[in-house]
Amino acid sequence: MIDHYQYAIDIPPEYTFDEINDPETPGIAWTDTTAFRARFLFTTPYQDTIVSAGGIVLPDRYRGDHAFYVRAVDNEEGFSDV
């Protein structure tokens, strides 16, 4: 039975999936939640651009990559793979 979930954002790329899936791996900031859904606001320094007939437009939005990992934790402290 699922007790809660954990999520982590932007885990450094040097971690392997085996390390990410290991609950004992240090240096990963897992956040506990019992929520079934959530909204997240991510930041990025790269302003988006739109090329139009009038030239390049800089809209009020930004682009960039983020990695979002989620795993389930059961009532016996067993972890699912991300």
C-alpha positions in Angstrom: 0.0 0.0 0.0 1.4 3.4 -1.0 2.0 5.6 2.1 3.4 8.6 0.4 5.4 9.9 -2.5 8.8 11.5 -2.9 10.0 13.8 -5.6 13.3 15.4 -6.5 14.0 18.1 -9.0 17.2 18.5 -11.1 19.3 15.7 -9.6 22.8 16.3 -11.0 23.5 14.3 -14.1 26.5 12.4 -12.6 24.1 10.3 -10.6 23.1 7.0 -12.3 19.6 5.6 -12.2 20.9 2.9 -9.8 22.1 5.7 -7.4 18.9 7.7 -7.8 16.8 4.6 -7.0 18.9 3.7 -4.0 17.2 5.4 -0.9 20.6 5.5 0.9 22.3 7.6 -1.8 23.5 10.9 -0.2 23.1 14.3 -1.8 19.6 14.0 -3.3 17.0 16.3 -1.9 13.9 14.2 -1.8 10.6 15.9 -0.8 7.9 13.9 0.9 4.2 14.4 -0.1 0.9 12.7 0.3 -0.6 14.7 -2.6 -1.9 13.0 -5.7 -1.3 16.0 -7.9 0.6 19.3 -7.7 1.6 22.3 -9.7 5.2 23.3 -9.9 6.8 26.6 -11.0 10.3 26.2 -12.4 12.7 29.0 -13.2 15.2 29.3 -16.0 17.5 32.1 -17.2 16.7 31.6 -20.9 14.1 33.9 -22.3 12.0 32.3 -25.1 12.1 33.9 -28.5 9.6 33.9 -31.4 10.6 34.7 -34.9 7.9 36.5 -36.8 7.7 38.6 -40.0 8.5 41.7 -37.9 11.7 40.1 -36.4 12.5 38.4 -33.2 10.0 38.9 -30.4 10.9 38.2 -26.7 7.6 37.1 -25.1 7.1 37.1 -21.3 8.0 33.5 -21.0 11.2 31.5 -20.5 12.4 28.1 -21.6 14.8 25.5 -20.2 15.1 21.9 -19.2 14.4 20.4 -15.8 14.4 16.8 -14.6 11.6 15.8 -12.3 11.8 12.4 -10.5 9.0 10.8 -8.5 8.8 7.6 -6.5 6.3 5.9 -4.3 7.0 4.8 -0.7 4.9 2.0 0.7 3.8 1.4 4.3 6.8 -0.8 4.9 9.3 1.9 3.7 9.8 0.1 0.4 10.7 2.4 -2.6 9.5 2.2 -6.2 12.0 2.9 -9.0 11.8 6.4 -10.4 
